[in-house]
């Protein structure tokens, strides 16, 4: 399946629009990762624990979006947008949403 942020795929023609498709992941950050990130914040540098959590959540949202598009009979998703949101009382939850238009291309 082709996934793209553009509204079309060069050299391919959209023959059917299946509709809007989304994938969502809400991920909590555990105490150990939060503690390690706090040390990184204090001493400086990149937070590998948060980066890993962000990558996993993004990949999960895209995977879920692709699965839903396939269930609709699509073979591509165009116009993909990925959004990030911090949730929870302490800001320790991350929501990642991937959305786009499920289409059939030739």
C-alpha positions, 0 to 999 in steps of 0.5 A: 500500500502506498502512503503519501502526504501529497494529494496524488501519486505521480504517474498513477491515477486515482480511480475511486475515493473510498473516504477518510481513514484514520489511525489513532494511538494513545500511549502512556509514558511509564515512570522509568522513561519519565525519570530518564527524560527528566535527567536528560532535561536537567543535563541536556541532550536528546531524550531517547526514551521519549523519542522511542515512544514517539516513533512507536506511537507514530508507526502504530497510528500509520499501521492502523490507518493502513489496515483500515484503508485496506478493509475499505478496499483501498490500495493507497492513502493520500493527503496523510496528516499526522497529529500529536497531542499530549493528554492526561492530568500530568501530561504523561499520555501521548496521542498520535493520529494519522489521517488521510483519504483512502483511494484506489489507484491504477 
